[in-house]
C-alpha cells in the first residue's frame, strides 16, 4: 500500500511538472504583462521597472526556473523574497534560505492580491457546486441505471436510455442557458429561483455575508446532467453483466428477496466502473464548472478564471489551472484506493 501510494504521488508530481511547463510557455505570447499592468500609456522607465520586478528582463529559461521555484513546495529564497512575497512555511539558513512552503502563485495583475488568496476565497464555491452536482448525478444515475437494468426492454429502460443520450449530447453551456431562462426567469414566480446568484448573499443593512443555498440548485443541476447520464448508462450496463452471473442465480435459489439480491449483491459488484466515472467526473466538474459558474454568476474558481482571461490576468489563470490539476490528481489517487474497499477482489500492489 505504501509503495503504491508513493508511486502514485511521484507520478502525480511528474504530471504537475508537465502542467507547469505547458501552462507557463503557453501564456508567454499573449501580451506584455508590464504593459497590461500600467496600460498602453505607461512611460518607458516605469514599464522597465515593472519588467525588472517581474523578472521579465531575464531570458525565458531563467523566468521558468524562477516560476518553478515560486510554485514548488520545496524551494530556495532570500530573506527579502520571503518578506516581500509573504511566503508561508518553514525555512532555515542564512540570507539564502531553503524551506518547505505553501506554493507561491504570485500576484494578480489587476487586483495586486496574492493569487493563492484569490483562489482560496473562490474554492469553497466551486467545491460546493461540484459536490452538489455529483451528489445529484450519483444518486439519480445509480437509481435510474438499476431501474433500467431490472426493467430491461420496458418503457422505463427505453426512457432512461433516451434521457441519458440527451444528457450526454447537450453541452453544459447550452443546457445552462435553457435552465436559467426557464427556471430562473419564465417560471421564477413558481420556483422562487433566480437566473444568477452565488452561495452567499449580503445583508443590505449590516453588509455582512450569509450563506444561502437557494442559488445552488440551478447550476448544480446543469453541471450534474452529463455525469448523471454517464452514470446511468454505466450502472445499467454493469448491472446487466452482474445479473447474469452464477452467484446471482445462486442467491435467488437460496430464497433471498429480489431487493436484497439487487441492492446488496449485484449493485456492490457492479460499482467499480461507476466509481471510476464518479471520481473522474468529480475532477472534471472542477474544470467544467468554469462556464456554468460564469452563466449563473456563481462565485467560484471558474468564474474568476474566465474573468481573468478577459482581462489577461495570467497569474490567476495559471494558478487556477495548477490548483485544478492538483485536485484532479488527488481525486484519481483516492479513486484507486476506493476500488479495494468497494470490491475485495481488487488488490492494490
C-alpha positions as CSV (number, residue, x, y, z in Angstrom):
1,X,0.0,0.0,0.0
2,X,2.8,2.5,1.0
3,X,4.8,1.7,-2.2
4,X,1.7,2.1,-4.3
5,X,0.7,5.5,-2.8
6,X,4.3,6.7,-3.1
7,X,4.5,5.6,-6.7
8,X,1.2,7.5,-7.4
9,X,2.4,10.6,-5.7
10,X,5.6,10.6,-7.7
11,X,3.6,10.1,-10.9
12,X,1.3,13.0,-9.8
13,X,4.3,15.3,-9.2
14,X,5.6,14.5,-12.7
15,X,2.2,15.3,-14.2
16,X,2.1,18.6,-12.3
17,X,5.6,19.4,-13.7
18,X,4.3,18.8,-17.2
19,X,1.3,21.1,-16.5
20,X,3.6,23.9,-15.2
21,X,5.7,23.6,-18.3
22,X,2.8,23.7,-20.7
23,X,0.9,26.5,-18.9
24,X,4.0,28.7,-18.5
25,X,5.1,28.6,-22.1
26,X,1.6,28.6,-23.5
27,X,0.8,32.0,-22.0
28,X,4.1,33.7,-22.9
29,X,3.0,35.2,-26.2
30,X,-0.2,36.9,-25.0
31,X,0.9,40.4,-24.4
32,X,3.5,42.2,-22.2
33,X,2.5,41.9,-18.5
34,X,4.2,45.2,-17.7
35,X,2.0,47.0,-20.3
36,X,-1.1,45.1,-19.1
37,X,-0.4,46.4,-15.5
38,X,0.3,50.0,-16.4
39,X,-1.9,50.3,-19.5
40,X,-1.0,51.4,-23.0
41,X,0.2,54.9,-21.9
42,X,2.9,53.7,-19.5
43,X,6.2,55.6,-19.8
44,X,9.3,53.6,-20.7
45,X,11.0,54.0,-17.3
46,X,8.0,52.8,-15.3
47,X,7.5,49.9,-17.7
48,X,11.1,48.8,-17.4
49,X,10.9,48.9,-13.6
50,X,7.9,46.6,-13.7
51,X,9.6,44.3,-16.1
52,X,12.6,44.1,-13.7
53,X,10.3,43.5,-10.7
54,X,8.5,40.6,-12.5
55,X,11.8,39.2,-13.9
56,X,10.6,39.8,-17.4
57,X,14.1,41.2,-18.3
58,X,15.5,37.7,-17.8
59,X,15.8,35.0,-20.5
60,X,12.8,32.7,-20.8
61,X,14.6,29.7,-19.3
62,X,15.5,31.7,-16.3
63,X,12.0,33.1,-15.9
64,X,10.7,29.5,-16.0
65,X,13.2,28.4,-13.3
66,X,12.1,31.3,-11.1
67,X,8.5,30.5,-11.6
68,X,9.2,26.8,-10.8
69,X,11.0,28.0,-7.6
70,X,7.9,30.0,-6.7
71,X,5.3,27.3,-7.2
72,X,7.3,24.4,-5.8
73,X,6.6,23.5,-2.2
74,X,10.4,22.9,-1.7
75,X,12.4,26.0,-2.8
76,X,15.2,28.4,-2.2
77,X,14.5,32.1,-1.3
78,X,16.3,35.0,0.1
79,X,15.2,36.8,3.2
80,X,14.0,39.7,1.1
81,X,11.9,37.3,-1.1
82,X,10.3,35.7,1.9
83,X,9.3,39.1,3.3
84,X,8.2,40.7,0.1
85,X,6.2,37.7,-1.1
86,X,4.9,36.9,2.4
87,X,5.8,33.2,1.9
88,X,4.2,30.9,4.4
89,X,6.2,27.8,5.5
90,X,9.3,26.6,7.3
91,X,12.7,28.0,6.2
92,X,16.3,27.5,7.5
93,X,19.6,29.0,6.6
94,X,21.2,32.5,6.4
95,X,20.5,35.1,3.9
96,X,19.6,32.4,1.4
97,X,17.1,30.0,2.9
98,X,15.9,26.5,2.0
99,X,12.4,25.6,3.1
100,X,9.1,23.9,2.7
101,X,6.2,26.4,1.9
102,X,2.8,26.9,0.5
103,X,3.2,27.3,-3.3
104,X,3.5,30.9,-4.2
105,X,1.3,31.6,-7.2
106,X,2.4,35.2,-7.5
107,X,0.1,38.3,-7.5
108,X,-2.8,39.2,-9.7
109,X,-2.0,41.9,-12.3
110,X,-5.4,43.5,-11.8
111,X,-6.1,43.4,-8.0
112,X,-2.5,43.1,-6.8
113,X,-3.7,40.4,-4.3
114,X,-1.9,37.0,-3.9
115,X,-3.3,34.6,-6.4
116,X,-3.4,31.9,-3.7
117,X,-5.7,34.1,-1.5
118,X,-7.9,34.9,-4.5
119,X,-8.3,31.2,-5.4
120,X,-8.8,30.1,-1.8
121,X,-11.6,32.6,-1.4
122,X,-13.3,31.2,-4.5
123,X,-12.5,27.5,-3.9
124,X,-15.4,26.8,-1.4
125,X,-17.9,27.9,-4.0
126,X,-16.5,25.6,-6.7
127,X,-16.2,22.6,-4.3
128,X,-19.8,23.2,-3.0
129,X,-21.1,23.3,-6.6
130,X,-19.1,20.3,-7.7
131,X,-20.1,18.2,-4.7
132,X,-23.8,19.1,-5.1
133,X,-23.8,18.3,-8.8
134,X,-22.0,15.0,-8.1
135,X,-24.5,14.0,-5.4
136,X,-27.4,14.7,-7.7
137,X,-25.7,12.8,-10.6
138,X,-24.7,9.8,-8.4
139,X,-28.0,9.2,-6.6
140,X,-30.2,9.8,-9.6
141,X,-27.8,8.0,-12.0
142,X,-27.4,4.8,-9.9
143,X,-31.2,4.7,-9.2
144,X,-32.1,5.1,-12.9
145,X,-29.4,2.7,-14.0
146,X,-30.5,-0.1,-11.6
147,X,-34.2,0.5,-12.6
148,X,-33.3,0.3,-16.3
149,X,-31.4,-2.9,-15.8
150,X,-34.1,-4.6,-13.8
151,X,-36.8,-3.4,-16.1
152,X,-34.8,-4.2,-19.3
153,X,-36.6,-3.8,-22.6
154,X,-39.6,-2.0,-21.0
155,X,-40.6,1.7,-21.4
156,X,-38.6,2.5,-18.2
157,X,-35.4,1.1,-19.8
158,X,-36.0,2.9,-23.1
159,X,-36.9,6.2,-21.4
160,X,-33.7,6.0,-19.2
161,X,-31.5,5.4,-22.2
162,X,-33.1,8.1,-24.3
163,X,-32.8,10.7,-21.5
164,X,-29.1,9.7,-20.9
165,X,-28.3,10.2,-24.6
166,X,-29.9,13.6,-24.5
167,X,-27.9,14.5,-21.3
168,X,-24.6,13.4,-22.9
169,X,-25.2,15.2,-26.1
170,X,-26.2,18.6,-24.7
171,X,-23.3,21.0,-24.0
172,X,-23.3,22.3,-20.4
173,X,-23.3,26.0,-21.5
174,X,-26.3,25.4,-23.7
175,X,-28.2,23.5,-21.0
176,X,-27.3,26.1,-18.5
177,X,-28.8,28.9,-20.6
178,X,-32.0,26.9,-21.1
179,X,-32.3,26.0,-17.4
180,X,-31.5,29.5,-16.3
181,X,-34.1,31.0,-18.6
182,X,-36.9,28.6,-17.8
183,X,-36.5,28.1,-14.1
184,X,-34.8,31.4,-13.2
185,X,-36.9,33.7,-15.4
186,X,-40.0,32.2,-17.0
187,X,-41.1,30.1,-14.0
188,X,-39.3,32.2,-11.4
189,X,-42.6,33.0,-9.6
190,X,-43.3,29.3,-9.1
191,X,-39.7,28.1,-8.4
192,X,-38.5,31.0,-6.3
193,X,-35.1,30.8,-8.1
194,X,-33.1,33.4,-9.8
195,X,-31.0,33.3,-13.0
196,X,-27.9,34.4,-11.2
197,X,-26.6,34.3,-7.7
198,X,-23.8,32.9,-5.6
199,X,-23.6,30.7,-2.4
200,X,-23.7,33.8,-0.2
201,X,-25.8,37.0,-0.1
202,X,-25.0,40.3,1.5
203,X,-27.3,41.7,4.2
204,X,-28.5,45.2,3.0
205,X,-28.5,46.6,6.5
206,X,-25.3,45.2,8.0
207,X,-23.3,44.5,4.8
208,X,-22.3,41.1,6.2
209,X,-22.2,37.9,4.1
210,X,-24.5,35.0,4.9
211,X,-24.8,31.6,3.3
212,X,-27.8,30.9,1.0
213,X,-28.1,27.6,-0.9
214,X,-31.2,28.6,-2.9
215,X,-28.9,29.7,-5.8
216,X,-27.2,26.3,-5.8
217,X,-30.0,24.3,-7.4
218,X,-29.8,25.5,-11.0
219,X,-26.0,25.5,-11.5
220,X,-25.8,22.1,-9.7
221,X,-28.5,20.6,-11.9
222,X,-26.9,22.0,-15.0
223,X,-23.4,20.7,-14.1
224,X,-24.8,17.3,-13.0
225,X,-26.7,16.4,-16.1
226,X,-23.8,15.0,-18.1
227,X,-22.3,12.8,-15.3
228,X,-25.8,11.7,-14.4
229,X,-26.3,10.4,-18.0
230,X,-22.9,8.6,-18.0
231,X,-23.5,7.1,-14.6
232,X,-27.0,5.9,-15.6
233,X,-25.6,4.1,-18.7
234,X,-22.6,2.6,-16.8
235,X,-24.8,1.4,-14.0
236,X,-27.2,-0.2,-16.4
237,X,-24.5,-1.9,-18.4
238,X,-22.6,-3.2,-15.4
239,X,-25.8,-4.4,-13.7
240,X,-26.8,-6.3,-16.7
241,X,-23.5,-8.1,-16.7
242,X,-23.6,-8.9,-13.0
243,X,-27.3,-10.1,-13.1
244,X,-26.2,-12.9,-15.5
245,X,-23.6,-14.2,-13.1
246,X,-23.9,-17.6,-11.5
247,X,-23.8,-16.3,-7.9
248,X,-26.9,-14.1,-8.6
249,X,-28.8,-17.2,-9.6
250,X,-27.5,-19.0,-6.5
251,X,-28.7,-16.1,-4.3
252,X,-32.2,-16.4,-5.8
253,X,-32.1,-20.2,-5.3
254,X,-31.3,-19.7,-1.6
255,X,-34.6,-17.8,-1.3
256,X,-33.2,-14.3,-0.9
257,X,-35.6,-11.5,-1.9
258,X,-35.1,-9.6,-5.1
259,X,-34.4,-6.4,-3.1
260,X,-31.6,-8.0,-1.2
261,X,-30.1,-9.6,-4.3
262,X,-30.1,-6.4,-6.4
263,X,-29.1,-3.9,-3.8
264,X,-26.7,-5.9,-1.7
265,X,-25.1,-8.4,-4.0
266,X,-25.5,-7.2,-7.6
267,X,-25.1,-3.5,-7.1
268,X,-21.9,-3.8,-5.0
269,X,-20.2,-5.9,-7.6
270,X,-21.3,-3.5,-10.4
271,X,-20.0,-0.4,-8.8
272,X,-16.3,-0.4,-9.9
273,X,-16.9,1.3,-13.3
274,X,-19.4,3.6,-11.6
275,X,-16.8,4.7,-9.1
276,X,-14.4,5.4,-11.9
277,X,-17.0,7.6,-13.5
278,X,-17.9,9.3,-10.3
279,X,-14.3,10.2,-9.2
280,X,-13.3,11.0,-12.8
281,X,-16.3,13.2,-13.3
282,X,-15.9,15.0,-10.0
283,X,-12.4,16.0,-11.1
284,X,-13.8,17.0,-14.4
285,X,-16.5,19.1,-12.7
286,X,-13.9,21.3,-11.0
287,X,-12.8,22.3,-14.5
288,X,-16.2,22.0,-16.2
289,X,-17.7,24.4,-13.7
290,X,-15.9,27.3,-15.4
291,X,-18.7,28.4,-17.8
292,X,-21.5,27.2,-15.6
293,X,-20.3,29.4,-12.9
294,X,-20.0,32.3,-15.3
295,X,-23.5,31.8,-16.7
296,X,-25.1,31.7,-13.3
297,X,-22.9,34.3,-11.7
298,X,-21.7,31.7,-9.1
299,X,-18.6,32.9,-7.3
300,X,-16.0,30.1,-7.8
301,X,-12.7,29.4,-9.4
302,X,-14.3,29.0,-12.8
303,X,-15.9,32.5,-12.8
304,X,-12.7,34.1,-11.6
305,X,-10.7,32.3,-14.2
306,X,-13.0,33.4,-17.1
307,X,-12.9,37.0,-15.8
308,X,-9.1,36.8,-15.6
309,X,-8.9,35.5,-19.2
310,X,-10.9,38.5,-20.3
311,X,-8.5,40.8,-18.5
312,X,-5.4,38.8,-19.5
313,X,-4.6,38.4,-15.8
314,X,-2.2,35.5,-16.4
315,X,-1.1,34.7,-12.8
316,X,-4.7,34.0,-11.8
317,X,-5.2,31.8,-14.9
318,X,-2.0,29.8,-14.3
319,X,-2.8,29.4,-10.6
320,X,-6.3,28.2,-11.3
321,X,-5.0,25.6,-13.8
322,X,-2.4,24.3,-11.3
323,X,-4.9,24.1,-8.4
324,X,-7.4,22.3,-10.6
325,X,-4.7,19.9,-11.8
326,X,-3.7,19.1,-8.2
327,X,-7.3,18.3,-7.3
328,X,-7.6,16.1,-10.4
329,X,-4.5,14.1,-9.4
330,X,-5.6,13.7,-5.7
331,X,-9.0,12.5,-6.7
332,X,-7.7,9.9,-9.1
333,X,-5.4,8.5,-6.3
334,X,-8.4,8.4,-4.0
335,X,-10.4,6.6,-6.6
336,X,-7.7,3.9,-6.9
337,X,-7.8,3.4,-3.2
338,X,-11.6,3.1,-3.1
339,X,-11.6,0.2,-5.5
340,X,-10.1,-2.1,-2.9
341,X,-12.7,-1.0,-0.3
342,X,-15.7,-1.5,-2.6
343,X,-14.6,-4.7,-4.3
344,X,-12.4,-7.1,-2.3
345,X,-11.3,-8.8,-5.5
346,X,-9.2,-5.7,-6.3
347,X,-5.9,-5.7,-4.6
348,X,-3.5,-2.7,-4.6
349,X,0.0,-3.8,-5.4
